[in-house]
Amino acid sequence: MKYCVIGEKLTHSMSPQIHKAYFDYYGKDGSYEIRQIPMESMVGDCSAVLNGYDGFNVTVPYKEKVMKYLSGISSEAKEIGAVNTVVNAGGGRLYGYNTDPYGFENLLKVNSITIKGKSFVILGSGGTSKSVAYILKKRGAASVKIATRDNSKTGGDFITYDDLPNMHADTLVNTTPVGMYPNIDNCPVSEEIVARFESVVDIIYNPVYTKLLERAVSLGKKAVGGLYMLVAQAMKSQEIWSNSVSDEALTKSIYNMLIKDYFKNNGGNIYLTGIMSCGKTVKGRRAAKMLGWEFIDLDEYIEKISSCTVSELFDQGECVFRDWESKAIYELSHRKNLVIATGGGAILRDCNVSAMKLSGILILIERKLEDILSNIRTDTRPLLKDGADKLRSIYEKRKDRYYSTCDVVVKSHEYEIHKTVKDIVNVII
């Protein structure tokens, strides 16, 4: 079977990698390529090109323009007014669907962003924006507003960019290409506007850490990139082409593969998370040496930039320490090829998790709590001033958070540190 993605400029598309992984997983004989089509050909007649494939995906700016070539359109795609997946039924008959709503919904789901009863503002009014608005409304969002620069669209769900400084909503979603590679220094809205939202989602996936998301993290917001959406919608396309249901675990597996390759090729960090005394510092230092990277103990870095000891910061209140912790993680997220041993509570704030996930791989060091309790020191741990047993209650409160935020779990091999270190290094190489 022969498939492709069509678009105007697709030099850095990850779609071929995604679909190859799908073919390999299921042992299918298939190919997937990039097909750049000039705008004049799309506006004119490119039916011969399109009919040369068993199916194809459509990306900006052709999600609406492709519809004139189709013999039929699914009810969902018709309601959205845009198509991103096409099936070739033979005899010149092409049928259009839209898997973007599925991809976007899954992106929010894996990042624990609720739709029902929440308010959203979408930047952009193109094909992807229509898909996002469609699924938000279908899943019960309290309010959906679409910010557009198109003066012909006014009233109803549409607002202008001039209205944004007066908007308050739960989540801001960017569906524009502003900030996409190679124009990575661009940002669709100002810091003042970002500050008005609780979380920010950017469907751009290259770069993973866009300027918009950087601004969100710097303001203490939850920030989510679009790579998972890309994978999820691609898996839905394959389901349509093959009339089957794919393994949900495959989506996560392919995403992990892509994010690992991205940071390997573009530079990224390793963040070691886990309960205090699980061995992040010892193992992280050795992993950094093996990789030839720089090692940073987050607590030591906090002491350096704050000119206070961790104990002194805790004496001012835990929130004071956590603010410095967030500042440190944000600063380090702009550097590359670091192995960072985080504090036990670094994963408590969404903005910290966002900064780490958008700039590297989060590895949870899993060590048995009883082994930690048998030899932990309490005199150097501000949170354990009431004794080591306090650690048990802290761990129970944080356990789910450790596992839900990490990308990879690495077991701590007691008395065989080299095995744990090797497992850490193997995550990125």
C-alpha positions in Angstrom: 0.0 0.0 0.0 1.2 3.5 -0.9 0.5 6.6 1.2 1.8 10.1 1.6 1.3 13.5 3.2 0.6 16.4 0.9 1.4 20.0 1.8 3.2 23.1 0.4 6.4 22.9 2.6 7.1 19.6 4.3 10.9 19.4 4.6 10.8 18.6 8.3 7.7 16.4 8.5 7.9 13.5 11.0 5.0 11.7 9.4 7.1 9.1 7.4 8.7 8.0 10.7 5.4 7.6 12.4 3.8 5.5 9.6 6.9 3.4 9.1 6.7 2.5 12.8 3.1 1.5 12.3 4.0 -0.7 9.4 6.8 -2.3 11.3 4.7 -2.9 14.4 2.0 -4.8 12.5 4.3 -6.3 9.9 2.6 -4.6 7.0 4.0 -4.0 3.5 3.5 -0.2 3.1 5.3 3.0 2.2 4.7 6.6 3.3 6.3 9.6 1.6 6.3 13.3 1.6 4.7 15.0 -1.4 5.1 18.7 -1.7 2.6 20.3 -4.0 2.9 24.0 -5.1 -0.1 26.2 -4.4 -0.7 26.8 -8.1 -1.0 23.0 -8.7 -3.4 22.6 -5.8 -5.6 25.5 -7.0 -5.4 24.1 -10.6 -5.6 20.4 -11.1 -3.5 17.8 -9.2 -6.0 14.9 -9.4 -3.5 12.7 -11.2 -1.0 13.1 -8.3 -3.6 12.4 -5.6 -5.0 9.3 -7.3 -1.5 7.8 -7.4 -1.8 6.9 -3.7 -4.0 4.4 -1.8 -4.5 7.2 0.8 -2.9 10.4 1.9 -2.9 12.9 4.7 -3.4 16.6 4.2 -1.6 19.4 6.1 -1.7 23.2 6.0 -2.6 25.0 3.8 -4.6 22.4 1.9 -7.1 21.0 4.4 -9.9 23.0 2.9 -8.6 23.2 -0.7 -8.4 19.4 -1.1 -12.1 19.1 -0.7 -12.9 20.0 -4.3 -11.2 16.8 -5.4 -13.3 14.5 -3.2 -16.2 12.3 -4.2 -17.5 12.2 -0.6 -16.8 13.6 2.8 -17.5 12.1 6.2 -20.2 13.9 8.3 -17.6 14.9 10.8 -15.3 16.4 8.2 -18.2 18.1 6.5 -19.3 19.7 9.8 -15.7 20.8 10.5 -15.2 22.1 6.9 -11.7 20.6 6.6 -10.1 17.3 5.6 -6.8 15.8 6.7 -7.2 12.1 5.7 -8.2 10.8 2.3 -9.0 7.2 1.1 -8.7 6.2 -2.5 -11.6 3.9 -3.3 -10.4 3.4 -6.9 -11.9 4.6 -10.1 -10.9 8.2 -9.3 -13.1 8.2 -6.2 -11.5 9.9 -3.2 -13.2 10.1 0.2 -12.3 12.6 2.9 -12.2 12.3 6.7 -10.7 14.4 9.6 -8.7 12.7 12.4 -7.4 16.0 13.9 -10.3 16.1 16.5 -9.3 12.6 17.7 -5.6 13.6 17.9 -6.3 16.8 19.8 -8.7 15.2 22.3 -6.0 12.5 23.0 -3.4 15.2 23.4 -5.5 16.9 26.1 -6.3 13.6 27.7 -2.7 12.4 28.2 -1.8 15.8 29.6 -4.8 15.9 32.0 -6.4 18.9 30.5 -10.2 18.8 31.1 -12.6 19.9 28.3 -16.1 19.6 29.9 -17.2 22.8 31.6 -13.9 24.6 30.7 -13.3 27.7 28.6 -11.0 27.9 25.6 -9.5 30.5 23.2 -8.1 29.2 19.9 -5.6 31.2 18.0 -6.2 30.9 14.2 -9.2 30.1 12.1 -7.9 27.7 9.5 -8.6 24.0 9.1 -6.9 22.8 12.3 -8.7 25.5 14.3 -12.0 24.2 13.0 -11.1 20.6 14.1 -10.1 21.8 17.6 -13.3 23.9 18.0 -15.4 21.0 16.8 -14.1 18.5 19.4 -14.1 21.0 22.2 -17.8 21.8 21.6 -18.7 18.2 21.2 -17.1 17.3 24.5 -18.9 20.0 26.4 -16.6 22.9 26.7 -18.3 25.8 28.4 -17.0 28.4 26.0 -14.9 28.3 22.8 -13.7 31.5 21.2 -11.6 31.7 18.0 -9.2 34.6 17.5 -8.8 35.5 13.9 -7.1 38.2 11.8 -9.6 37.6 9.0 -11.9 40.6 9.0 -14.6 38.8 7.2 -15.2 36.6 10.2 -16.9 38.5 12.9 -19.4 37.8 15.7 -20.4 34.5 17.2 -17.4 32.4 18.2 -15.0 34.7 16.5 -13.0 37.4 18.2 -10.2 39.6 16.9 -6.6 39.6 18.3 -7.4 43.1 19.7 -10.0 41.4 22.0 -7.4 39.0 23.6 -6.2 41.4 26.3 -9.8 41.4 27.7 -10.2 37.6 27.6 -10.1 35.2 30.5 -10.2 31.5 29.9 -8.9 28.2 31.1 -6.8 27.2 28.1 -5.2 28.9 25.2 -4.7 26.8 22.0 -2.4 27.9 19.2 -3.3 26.4 15.8 -1.4 29.0 13.7 2.1 28.2 12.2 3.6 31.2 14.1 6.7 29.9 15.9 7.1 26.8 13.7 10.5 25.8 12.4 12.5 27.7 10.9 10.9 30.8 12.4 11.4 29.6 15.9 11.8 33.0 17.5 8.3 34.1 16.6 5.4 34.0 19.1 1.7 34.5 18.2 0.8 36.5 21.4 2.5 38.6 24.1 3.4 37.6 27.6 0.6 39.7 28.9 -2.0 37.7 27.0 -0.5 34.3 28.0 -0.7 35.4 31.6 -4.5 35.4 31.3 -4.8 31.6 30.9 -4.2 28.6 33.2 -2.7 26.4 30.5 -1.4 26.7 27.0 -1.4 24.2 24.2 0.6 24.7 21.0 -0.1 22.2 18.2 3.2 23.0 16.7 5.6 20.0 17.2 8.8 21.4 15.6 10.3 22.8 17.7 9.0 20.9 20.7 9.6 23.9 23.0 8.1 26.9 21.1 8.4 30.5 22.2 4.8 30.4 23.2 5.3 27.5 25.5 8.5 29.1 26.9 6.4 32.1 27.9 3.8 29.9 29.4 6.3 28.0 31.6 8.0 31.3 32.7 4.7 32.5 34.0 4.0 29.3 35.9 1.5 27.8 33.4 1.0 24.3 32.2 2.4 24.1 28.7 1.8 21.3 26.2 3.3 20.8 22.7 1.7 19.2 19.7 3.8 16.1 19.0 1.4 13.6 20.7 -1.5 15.0 18.6 0.5 14.3 15.5 1.0 10.7 16.4 -2.5 10.1 17.6 -4.2 11.5 14.5 -1.8 9.5 12.3 -2.8 6.3 14.1 -6.5 7.2 13.4 -5.7 7.7 9.7 -4.2 4.2 9.6 -7.4 2.9 11.2 -9.5 4.5 8.4 -7.2 3.3 5.7 -7.0 -0.3 7.0 -10.6 -0.5 8.5 -9.1 -1.7 11.8 -8.4 -0.5 15.3 -4.8 0.1 16.3 -3.2 -0.7 19.7 -3.4 2.4 21.9 -0.1 1.5 23.5 1.5 1.9 20.0 0.7 5.7 20.0 2.6 6.2 23.2 5.5 4.0 22.0 5.8 5.9 18.7 5.6 9.2 20.6 8.4 8.1 22.9 10.5 7.1 19.9 10.0 10.5 18.2 10.7 12.5 21.3 13.9 10.5 22.0 15.1 11.0 18.4 14.2 14.7 18.6 16.3 15.4 21.7 19.1 13.2 20.4 19.3 15.2 17.2 18.6 18.6 18.6 20.0 18.4 22.0 18.1 17.8 25.2 18.4 17.1 28.9 17.9 14.1 31.2 15.8 14.9 34.3 16.0 12.3 37.1 12.9 12.4 39.3 11.9 10.3 42.3 11.5 10.4 46.1 14.4 11.8 48.1 17.4 9.4 48.6 16.4 7.2 45.7 19.9 7.8 44.2 19.3 10.5 41.7 22.6 12.4 42.4 25.0 9.4 42.6 23.5 7.7 39.5 23.1 11.0 37.6 26.7 12.0 38.1 27.9 8.7 36.7 25.5 8.8 33.8 26.6 12.4 32.9 30.3 11.2 32.9 29.4 8.3 30.7 27.6 10.6 28.2 30.2 13.3 28.4 27.5 15.7 29.6 27.4 18.2 32.5 25.8 17.0 35.7 23.7 19.4 37.8 22.3 18.8 41.3 19.1 20.9 41.3 19.3 21.8 45.0 22.9 22.9 44.6 21.9 25.0 41.6 19.1 26.6 43.6 21.5 27.5 46.3 23.8 29.1 43.8 21.2 31.3 42.2 19.4 32.2 45.4 22.5 32.7 47.6 20.7 30.8 50.3 20.9 27.2 51.5 17.9 24.9 50.9 17.3 24.9 54.7 17.3 28.7 54.7 14.8 28.9 51.9 12.5 26.3 53.6 12.7 28.4 56.8 11.1 31.2 54.8 8.3 28.8 53.8 8.1 25.9 51.4 6.5 28.0 48.7 9.6 30.3 48.7 11.8 27.2 48.0 9.3 26.0 45.3 9.4 29.4 43.6 13.2 29.2 43.4 12.9 25.6 42.2 10.7 26.6 39.3 13.0 29.4 38.4 16.0 27.0 38.3 14.2 24.4 36.2 13.0 27.1 33.7 16.6 28.4 33.4 18.1 24.9 32.9 15.4 24.0 30.3 17.1 26.5 28.0 20.4 24.6 28.1 21.2 21.3 26.5 23.0 18.0 27.3 22.6 18.2 31.0 21.9 15.3 33.4 19.9 17.0 36.2 19.1 15.3 39.6 15.9 17.0 40.6 14.5 17.3 44.2 11.8 15.0 45.3 9.1 17.6 44.9 10.1 19.1 41.6 7.2 17.3 39.9 4.6 18.9 42.1 4.1 22.0 39.9 2.7 21.6 36.3 5.0 24.4 35.0 8.1 22.4 36.2 6.9 19.2 34.5 6.1 21.1 31.3 9.6 22.7 31.3 11.3 19.4 31.7 9.1 17.5 29.2 9.6 20.2 26.6 13.4 20.2 27.0 14.3 16.6 27.7 13.4 13.2 29.0 12.0 12.6 32.5 13.3 9.4 34.1 11.8 8.2 37.3 14.4 6.3 39.5 12.3 3.6 41.2 13.8 2.4 44.5 12.1 0.4 47.2 10.9 2.8 50.0 12.0 0.3 52.7 15.6 0.4 51.3 15.5 4.2 51.5 14.1 4.3 55.0 16.8 2.0 56.3 19.6 4.5 55.8 18.2 7.9 55.0 19.7 10.9 56.9 17.1 13.3 58.3 19.5 16.1 59.5 20.0 17.5 56.0 16.4 17.1 54.8 14.1 20.0 55.8 11.0 18.0 55.1 12.1 15.2 57.4 12.8 17.2 60.5 10.1 15.1 62.3 11.8 11.9 61.4 12.3 9.4 58.6 8.7 8.0 58.9 7.5 11.3 57.5 9.0 10.1 54.2 6.4 7.4 53.9 3.5 9.8 54.0 5.3 12.1 51.5 5.8 9.3 49.1 2.2 8.1 49.3 1.0 11.6 48.4 3.4 11.9 45.5 3.5 8.3 44.2 0.9 8.7 41.4 2.4 12.0 40.4 5.9 10.5 40.0 4.5 7.8 37.6 2.1 10.0 35.7 4.7 12.6 34.9 7.7 10.5 33.9 8.6 9.4 30.4 10.6 6.3 31.5 10.9 4.3 34.7 14.4 3.0 35.6 14.6 0.5 38.4 17.4 1.1 41.0 19.6 -2.0 41.2 20.7 -2.3 44.8 24.5 -2.7 45.1 24.8 -2.6 41.3 24.8 1.1 40.5 26.4 0.5 37.1 23.3 -1.3 35.9 21.0 1.6 36.8 23.4 4.1 35.2 23.5 2.0 32.0 19.7 2.0 31.9 19.7 5.8 32.2 22.2 6.3 29.5 20.4 3.9 27.1 17.2 6.0 27.3 18.9 8.8 25.3 21.6 7.1 23.1 
